[in-house]
Amino acid sequence: MSSSTIFTGTIHISPRVEDGLAERLNKFFRIRHMRRSVAALERMYPSKEARASHTLFGDGEFGEEGMWYLPEQTKGSDFVLSEPIPEGLEGMESVNIPPRGLPDLYCRLELIQDDENNSSILRWNGAEKAYYISEWLSFLADVFKNKGYALNGTIHADVDEGCHQYDIVVSENEVQVFEKQVKGAINMKKYIFNLVVINPSVDLSEYDRACVLSFQTDTLGEENEQCARDAVADYLSTEDGKAYLNSNGGFCWSDAVMIPRDVWERHGLTPVIPCKLDLAVDATEILREGNE
């Protein structure tokens, strides 16, 4: 399962990007960046004049592996490869490989013209799957620095409703990422691994089987780790928890959604999506303690 990130904030480009370049830049942001043969592109467009409108900077330069090419037919992956292969693509493998130097197949940014402040603004385009935003900004900052532009501003990233947060700060084309500590926010989606180990050798008087709860905690931290362990134990010691464990013969990560919100909150955790622990919790001992 992939994470979901919301980006807020803007990066200002000054001086203002001229309208022709701004239009081409937004085309660049909307296409799928696929590795292409520059030699094939040059055969398609024999002269610099013919190439100009198909290149990002309007200079007829396609760049390494066609990174600056603005395609007409193959803007995304929803086309049918035929002979001859269109617009410089070398085969189906090219569809999933970005040109050397580009961070990813897609750049989930957009450019807005800010006439009032005589600048242009870069911001997230709202796409659901936005990856490598900081890498794209670093790449663009270097490119635009060489063109005489300055990039400044901050974009804030909120991952999975607050489970992970960071700021991308751009100052005079220098890009830095600052992680932010989010206490008590846990999320299962990032940590899905093998979780249930059924232990048939444990003899429970009223239960057939017991399980070991195993949870991954790479980023939870020691304090949250113990809180999450206590929350699971708390639920399994209740009548509802024991009944659920008995009827299902075990308890795994997918069962953690059964734990009520107030149980997580009672242990200082924000139940964005219940998370897992790196520690082993033996349901046998939890149930025995609950029966005493």
C-alpha positions as CSV (number, residue, x, y, z in Angstrom):
1,M,0.0,0.0,0.0
2,S,1.4,3.4,-0.9
3,S,1.4,6.5,1.3
4,S,-0.5,9.6,0.5
5,T,1.1,13.1,0.8
6,I,-0.4,16.5,0.7
7,F,1.9,19.4,-0.2
8,T,1.2,23.0,0.7
9,G,3.2,26.2,0.1
10,T,4.9,27.6,-2.9
11,I,8.3,28.3,-4.5
12,H,8.7,31.7,-6.2
13,I,10.8,32.0,-9.3
14,S,12.2,35.5,-10.0
15,P,12.3,37.3,-12.3
16,R,9.0,36.2,-13.7
17,V,9.3,33.4,-16.3
18,E,8.4,34.6,-19.7
19,D,5.0,33.4,-21.0
20,G,6.3,31.1,-23.8
21,L,8.6,29.3,-21.4
22,A,5.9,29.1,-18.8
23,E,3.6,27.4,-21.2
24,R,6.2,24.9,-22.3
25,L,7.2,24.3,-18.7
26,N,3.6,23.3,-17.8
27,K,3.6,21.0,-20.8
28,F,6.9,19.5,-19.4
29,F,5.1,19.0,-16.0
30,R,2.2,17.2,-17.5
31,I,4.0,14.6,-19.7
32,R,5.5,11.2,-18.8
33,H,9.2,11.6,-19.0
34,M,10.5,8.6,-21.0
35,R,13.9,7.8,-22.3
36,R,14.2,8.6,-26.0
37,S,16.8,8.4,-28.8
38,V,18.1,11.9,-29.5
39,A,19.3,10.7,-33.0
40,A,15.8,9.5,-33.8
41,L,14.3,12.9,-32.7
42,E,16.8,14.8,-34.7
43,R,15.8,12.8,-37.8
44,M,12.2,13.7,-37.1
45,Y,13.1,17.3,-36.9
46,P,16.0,18.0,-39.2
47,S,16.5,21.7,-38.4
48,K,16.8,23.7,-35.2
49,E,13.9,25.8,-36.3
50,A,11.7,22.7,-36.6
51,R,12.8,21.4,-33.2
52,A,12.3,24.7,-31.3
53,S,8.6,24.3,-30.4
54,H,9.2,20.8,-29.3
55,T,11.9,21.6,-26.7
56,L,11.5,23.0,-23.3
57,F,13.6,26.1,-23.7
58,G,12.7,26.7,-27.3
59,D,16.3,26.3,-28.5
60,G,15.9,23.0,-30.4
61,E,18.1,21.2,-27.8
62,F,16.6,17.8,-26.8
63,G,19.0,17.2,-23.9
64,E,20.4,13.9,-22.7
65,E,18.2,11.0,-23.7
66,G,15.6,13.5,-24.9
67,M,14.9,15.0,-21.4
68,W,13.8,18.4,-22.9
69,Y,11.6,16.9,-25.6
70,L,7.9,17.9,-25.5
71,P,6.0,15.1,-27.4
72,E,2.7,15.4,-29.2
73,Q,1.7,11.7,-29.6
74,T,3.3,10.0,-26.6
75,K,2.6,12.4,-23.7
76,G,1.7,9.5,-21.4
77,S,1.8,5.7,-21.3
78,D,-1.6,5.3,-22.8
79,F,-0.5,4.9,-26.4
80,V,0.1,1.8,-28.6
81,L,3.7,1.2,-29.8
82,S,3.9,0.6,-33.5
83,E,6.5,0.5,-36.2
84,P,8.2,2.8,-36.5
85,I,8.3,3.4,-32.8
86,P,6.9,6.9,-32.3
87,E,8.8,10.1,-31.2
88,G,12.2,8.6,-30.4
89,L,11.1,5.8,-28.1
90,E,13.3,2.8,-28.4
91,G,10.9,0.1,-27.3
92,M,8.5,-0.8,-24.5
93,E,11.3,-0.7,-21.9
94,S,11.7,3.0,-22.6
95,V,8.2,3.7,-21.4
96,N,9.2,3.0,-17.8
97,I,12.7,4.6,-17.7
98,P,13.1,8.4,-17.3
99,P,15.9,10.1,-19.2
100,R,19.2,10.1,-17.3
101,G,19.2,13.0,-14.8
102,L,15.5,13.3,-14.3
103,P,14.2,12.1,-10.8
104,D,11.1,10.3,-12.0
105,L,8.7,9.6,-14.8
106,Y,6.4,12.3,-13.6
107,C,6.9,15.8,-12.1
108,R,3.8,16.6,-10.0
109,L,4.3,20.4,-10.1
110,E,2.7,23.2,-11.9
111,L,3.7,26.8,-12.7
112,I,1.4,29.8,-12.0
113,Q,2.2,33.3,-13.2
114,D,2.2,35.9,-10.3
115,D,1.8,39.2,-12.2
116,E,1.3,41.2,-9.1
117,N,4.7,40.3,-7.6
118,N,6.4,40.0,-11.0
119,S,7.3,36.4,-10.3
120,S,6.3,32.8,-11.1
121,I,5.1,30.2,-8.6
122,L,5.9,26.5,-8.5
123,R,3.4,24.4,-6.5
124,W,2.1,20.9,-6.2
125,N,-0.4,20.1,-8.9
126,G,-2.7,18.1,-6.6
127,A,-1.9,14.7,-8.1
128,E,-2.6,11.8,-5.8
129,K,0.8,10.0,-6.3
130,A,3.4,12.7,-6.0
131,Y,6.9,11.3,-5.5
132,Y,10.4,12.9,-5.5
133,I,9.1,16.4,-5.1
134,S,12.3,17.6,-3.3
135,E,14.5,15.9,-5.9
136,W,12.5,17.6,-8.7
137,L,12.9,21.0,-7.0
138,S,16.6,20.4,-6.6
139,F,16.8,19.6,-10.3
140,L,14.8,22.6,-11.4
141,A,16.7,24.9,-9.1
142,D,20.0,24.0,-10.7
143,V,18.5,24.3,-14.2
144,F,16.9,27.7,-13.6
145,K,20.0,29.0,-11.7
146,N,22.0,28.5,-14.9
147,K,19.3,30.4,-16.8
148,G,19.5,33.4,-14.4
149,Y,16.5,32.7,-12.2
150,A,16.3,32.5,-8.4
151,L,14.0,30.1,-6.6
152,N,12.9,30.8,-3.0
153,G,10.1,29.4,-0.8
154,T,8.9,26.5,1.3
155,I,6.7,23.5,0.6
156,H,5.3,21.6,3.5
157,A,4.7,17.9,3.2
158,D,2.1,16.0,5.3
159,V,2.3,12.3,4.8
160,D,-0.7,10.0,5.7
161,E,-2.6,12.6,7.6
162,G,0.2,13.7,9.9
163,C,2.1,10.5,10.4
164,H,5.2,12.0,8.8
165,Q,5.9,15.7,8.1
166,Y,8.8,17.6,6.5
167,D,9.5,21.0,4.9
168,I,11.3,21.5,1.6
169,V,13.0,24.9,1.9
170,V,14.5,26.6,-1.1
171,S,16.7,29.6,-0.6
172,E,18.5,31.2,-3.6
173,N,18.3,27.9,-5.5
174,E,19.7,25.8,-2.6
175,V,17.2,23.1,-1.5
176,Q,17.1,21.5,1.9
177,V,14.7,19.1,3.5
178,F,13.9,19.4,7.2
179,E,12.1,16.5,9.0
180,K,9.5,17.2,11.6
181,Q,8.9,15.1,14.7
182,V,5.3,14.0,15.0
183,K,4.6,12.5,18.4
184,G,2.0,9.8,18.8
185,A,1.1,9.6,15.2
186,I,1.1,6.0,13.9
187,N,0.2,4.5,10.5
188,M,-0.1,0.9,9.5
189,K,0.1,1.4,5.8
190,K,3.9,2.0,5.7
191,Y,4.8,-1.1,7.7
192,I,3.0,-4.1,6.3
193,F,5.0,-7.3,6.7
194,N,4.4,-10.8,8.0
195,L,2.7,-10.4,11.3
196,V,0.9,-13.4,12.6
197,V,2.6,-16.5,14.1
198,I,0.2,-19.1,15.3
199,N,1.5,-21.0,18.3
200,P,-0.5,-24.3,18.6
201,S,1.8,-25.6,21.4
202,V,0.4,-23.1,23.9
203,D,-2.2,-24.7,26.1
204,L,-5.1,-22.3,26.9
205,S,-7.9,-23.7,28.9
206,E,-10.6,-21.9,27.0
207,Y,-8.8,-21.0,23.7
208,D,-7.6,-23.3,21.0
209,R,-4.7,-21.2,19.7
210,A,-2.7,-18.2,20.6
211,C,-0.8,-15.9,18.4
212,V,2.3,-13.7,18.6
213,L,1.7,-10.1,17.6
214,S,4.7,-8.9,15.7
215,F,4.8,-5.2,14.6
216,Q,7.3,-3.3,12.6
217,T,8.6,0.0,14.2
218,D,11.3,1.5,12.2
219,T,10.1,5.0,12.7
220,L,7.8,4.8,15.7
221,G,10.4,5.5,18.3
222,E,10.8,3.7,21.7
223,E,8.1,5.8,23.5
224,N,5.4,5.2,20.8
225,E,6.5,1.5,20.5
226,Q,5.6,0.9,24.1
227,C,2.4,2.9,23.8
228,A,1.2,0.8,20.9
229,R,2.1,-2.4,22.6
230,D,0.1,-1.3,25.7
231,A,-2.8,-0.4,23.5
232,V,-2.9,-3.8,21.8
233,A,-2.6,-5.6,25.2
234,D,-5.4,-3.3,26.6
235,Y,-7.8,-4.3,23.8
236,L,-7.0,-8.0,24.0
237,S,-7.7,-8.0,27.8
238,T,-11.2,-6.7,27.3
239,E,-14.2,-9.0,26.8
240,D,-14.6,-7.8,23.2
241,G,-10.9,-8.5,22.5
242,K,-10.9,-11.9,24.0
243,A,-14.1,-12.8,22.2
244,Y,-12.6,-11.6,18.9
245,L,-9.3,-13.6,19.5
246,N,-11.3,-16.7,20.4
247,S,-13.6,-16.6,17.4
248,N,-10.8,-15.8,14.9
249,G,-8.1,-18.1,16.3
250,G,-5.5,-15.3,16.2
251,F,-4.9,-11.6,15.9
252,C,-2.9,-9.9,13.1
253,W,-2.3,-6.4,11.7
254,S,-5.6,-6.4,9.7
255,D,-7.4,-7.1,13.0
256,A,-6.0,-4.0,14.5
257,V,-8.7,-1.9,12.9
258,M,-11.0,-3.5,15.4
259,I,-9.3,-1.7,18.2
260,P,-11.6,1.3,19.2
261,R,-10.2,4.8,18.8
262,D,-10.5,5.5,22.5
263,V,-8.1,2.7,23.3
264,W,-5.4,4.1,21.1
265,E,-6.0,7.6,22.4
266,R,-5.9,6.3,26.0
267,H,-2.3,5.3,25.3
268,G,-1.4,8.6,23.7
269,L,-1.5,7.6,20.1
270,T,-3.3,9.1,17.2
271,P,-5.1,6.3,15.3
272,V,-4.7,7.5,11.8
273,I,-4.4,3.8,10.9
274,P,-3.4,1.4,13.7
275,C,0.3,0.5,13.4
276,K,2.5,-2.4,14.3
277,L,5.2,-3.1,16.8
278,D,8.6,-4.7,16.5
279,L,8.0,-6.4,19.8
280,A,6.4,-9.8,20.4
281,V,3.2,-9.8,22.5
282,D,2.1,-13.3,23.5
283,A,-1.7,-13.3,23.6
284,T,-1.5,-16.2,26.0
285,E,0.0,-14.0,28.8
286,I,-2.4,-11.2,28.0
287,L,-5.4,-13.4,28.3
288,R,-4.2,-15.0,31.5
289,E,-3.6,-11.6,33.0
290,G,-7.1,-10.6,31.9
291,N,-8.6,-13.6,33.6
292,E,-6.9,-13.1,36.9
